[in-house]
Amino acid sequence: MRVVELSAEALDTVPWERLESADPNVPAKEVRRAMRRLVRKGPESTDRGCRPLFSALAGTPDAPSALTTAVVPFVVALAADPRTGARSTLVELMVFLFEQSPAGAAQPEVWRHAHHTAQDLLADPEPVVRRAALSLADGPGRLLDRWRDERDPAVRIPLLLALGEFAAETEVRTLLTGLLRDADPVLRVTAVHALAGREPEIAVRELDALVEILADPALRPRWEGVWYIPDADGALSRENIADWTAALFETVPVAATRFVTRLAGAADPVEDADLLRAVVEHAWRLLVSHRSAEGALLPVVGGLLDHSDATVRLTSAHFLGAAGPRARAYADRLAGLLDDPGEGELLDGTVGEHARWALARMDDPRALPGLVESLCTPHHLESGRSWAGGGPRRPEVVDVLGPLRAHADLLLPAVREELRRDGPYSLRSDLLDVVGAWGPDALPALPEVTACLADMYSGHSAGQALAALGPAAASAATAVRERIGLDPPGNHPWWHWILGRIGGGDPAQNLRVVGETLPREGEPASGGGMAGHLADFGAEAAPYADRLRYLLANGEGWVRTQAAVALWPVTGERDPARSVLEEEILAFTADREYYGMFDTALRALIRMGPLGPTVRTALHTLREQDRRLSAHGDYRAILDDETRLALIDEALSLKG
């Protein structure tokens, strides 16, 4: 196949009108315009001019579009032409396109030629092009050939990382293991990364050397501008490299903890803020995932509370907040940060906000003045609260205030005032959840809760709060009945359950409306209605016992578990409900993928009395494991774990 001529005339020979783009917003004619501009501008072409091509030329693996096949010779020719300004981006486009190209005998000539030409770019005079072309190499042989001739550090390092994909090859492994003792410490770190994908134990073995090299003050300038990885814009900083290195130990918590503590000890408190940001970030990740890391990391993180870098201070304060009562030794220093306005890069909240939460978790009275008001400010309610990366963020209002039930008398006036405001419905729902968490201790807020019932957005949370307040909230029954009139019929049983909880309305009617949601024998058992809610009616719900037994025998998942929860308080029969609940605990222990019914089942078993030996053994297994008992990856993992461990301890304390 001849080399494509780079000219507008050559581009016009492509049958554009018969080709279809993968992106309706970038039609084939726009691809033609983009290609013509790249040809015309030559040395002045830029990355921006290439961007429309990425979406327009998308395809599926082994099935490039006709448009892509028509354009790829021009892309290759432009990338290989030293007169093109946007060469490195065009090479990235080639990588993108080759991922779609067919392989083997099915590969058309145009694609074979493109692959062949791409190999020449590995020896291109421009380092940036050579680096971008590493992903185009057709095997370890090409990369090893390049290694023998390459002298540019900004190409050598990504070249070694690319060779890591072939570390199982004898020649590649010999090269990489030899570099573990190379005189160049930066290459030594690179070799560890290249080998660790297949041999994670190498990173553990080289841990001390990694720390020493990363923290070596003489090497600080060496890290910038040389460490490139695929799909990343620009070179990694030393902080990024430290972060990436710490990730090598994720499967070995003991080694990960040791790496973090060693790096914190080796880093200069002033000059190495970048390393310390990596330290607190990985300390946080370890705390969230493994209980055992907490004891070793508390003094490391606590020692960084006063650091000059706001990200370090904020993450440290959040870490101590998550640790809660186990971090009380740092309460005085946290109190000194209550007015700290510092903010971390890409993190949510201020240092002061996280310090206040930490004190609240420790039940320290210094957190209480102004706490409710601070949680209800527009700043606190910004969208950053939903930041989903698992890093430090402002905790939800109920997670801060819910555990402070003992201080309800002090905090409730501010909660009531905020409920009376015409604020965001999400905030009202949060505060109503706090009332629910405090239960009868929040009874003075009954007027505000009742007023929220008519709100279509926060009314459900108001109903939950009334259920938690119990019979003392009977005066809200009229407002509940009015809400029933506003809701569709499908919601009525839930509101009648609320009436039953507060002792309002006709008890027989409340029971009937809730009970009739359960299927009769012969009806589909997939919808369990409000089986679990029927437990609150106790023996009065005995007329619906057969329906519960039917669900127990024919239902699945949460429906069956909810029926088991209700059967004992309704009938006094421990079996077969107990065996169903025990199955839930045993299934959870074997495969902790779904947490939804574990808490419910265990609470019901606790109410029933002493556990059987099989369930006790399963709970001991959960109690002794190191992984947090939570599906979350942020501060809620610690809260969930604490709650579940307390439940397990309560269950195990029951004597037979």
Order of alpha helices (4+ residues) and beta strands (2+ residues): alpha-alpha-alpha-alpha-alpha-alpha-alpha-alpha-alpha-alpha-alpha-alpha-alpha-alpha-alpha-alpha-alpha-alpha-alpha-alpha-alpha-alpha-alpha-alpha-alpha-alpha-alpha-alpha-alpha-alpha-alpha-alpha-alpha-alpha-alpha-alpha
